[in-house]
Amino acid sequence: MQNLQPSTATPRQAPSPRGRAGVGLLLFLLLISLPAFSQFSKPRRQYVEYLLTASHADRNYKTGEQASLTIEAYKGGNALDGVMVHYRVGDEMFLPAAEDSVAFAGGKAVIPMGTRSEPGFRACSLRFTVYGKEYKDLVKVAFSPERIKPFTTMPRDFDRFWQKALKEAAAAELNPVITPLPSRSTDRVEAFLVRLTVGPDGRNMYGYLTKPKAEGKYPVLFCPPGAGAKKIDFTTYYSEQGYIYFNVCIHSGCNPELSDDLYASARRVADNYERRGIEHKDSFYYRSVYAGCSRCIDFLCSLPEWDGQNVGVTGGSQGGALTIVTAALNPKVTFCVPFYPALCDLTGFSHGRAGGWPKYFQKGDEAHGAAETLQYYDVVNFARRLRCPVFFSFGYNDDTCSPTSTYATYNEITAPKKLAVTPTSGHWRFPETNDEAMEWMKLKVKK
């Protein structure tokens, strides 16, 4: 029934002349600002776009075959014409100083990349400029990469040397200090800061430990870090996938929970660490690092939530190197996933071929005795000792950890292995590669 009661609402007042003027000014400012917003809005795609393709789609050639690279470029959707592409082509990491050039015609330019008589990689560094903006890229192609052999040889006392190092590290009690981190925990994952004693004289490693909150037994996954001494990243990703996960900093005293100022002071212990003590195999910095990573596995396998059988290791760059090293040194490891590992085929540059990070001998300034020392630390020799399954991944365009060195290492693995190469990636990986690795790990975890 219709309500016939008189309304009690306050009647609307007509705007005053000053109010009408204010509204009008607001509308005027809004209208004139719209073109400005449009003028400076973020573009949805680049005005200059280009695509690089090799004459073999997979960028793999046989030795003696000629390779070429085509660059296709467009400016505002129109084929680029007349613009010069400047390029240098040569063996990987041995590019000439002088440049050649070719002009775009109909949006395309073709760069000859030559060939190799021996297995390895060729590289092309290119650049071109449009509207004052320079575009740069690096492309590498492989020649019979499955036949690349490392220069590193196996010392006769390699196993004895590392058994001694592991025994010395194990003589020190781990003495784990485990501190809950409620602010980093979630409804599904518990987080902790862990301090481990991993060697003599109080040598320690700090790391983040995460566990699924649900009761049960879980596989463990160890993640050694990339190069440098920056604070390690925190993630709950792997524990959300059902792993007890532990990622560490390899440098003693580097607690990632310190303030930035205090951490900056603590990290000085790592200055020039990749060359410290390189004169002798017993004094090299990585000796305690390699043994310490193996002790991290011992710690994970002491946790009551461990399922008692599944132990994985994964990491990228230096972390990829330490992944292989840890899996080779500690028999508890049941699978490993290295990405673009560093420290591979370390004497490559002294033989006139690209070597792995840290690129020893590239400048010819290494200490006396370095070549002998590095035989004991080269990831190639640890790859030869692997017995667990391996998922191995890298990209061809990597100029930090050369694909020559990583392929040389992969070729030495006799354990069950899977190679996931992404030719267009550099010193990084695609999310799809992470997904592929995760699926592979799930298949390796025994129930």
Secondary structure, 3 states (H helix, E strand, C coil): CCCCCCCCCCCCCCCCHHHHHHHHHHHHHHHHHHHHHHHCCCCCCCCEEEEEEECCCCCEECCCCCEEEEEEEEECCEECCCCEEEEEEEECCCCCCCCEEEECECCEEEEEEECCCCCEEEEEEEEEEECCEEEEEEEEEEECHHHCCCCCCCCCCHHHHHHHHHHHHHCCCCCCEEEECHHHCCCCEEEEEEEEECCHHHCEEEEEEEEECCCCCEEEEEECCCCCCCCCCCCCHHHHCCCEEEEEECCCCCCCCCCHHHHHHHHHHHCCHHHCCCCCCCCCCHHHHHHHHHHHHHHHCCCCCEEEEEEEEEEECHHHHHHHHHHHHCCCCCEEEEECCCCCCCCHHHHCCCCCCCCCCCCCCCCCCHHHHHCCCCHHHHHCCCCCCEEEEEECCCCCCCHHHHHHHHCCCCCCEEEEEECCCCCCCCHHHHHHHHHHHHHHCCC
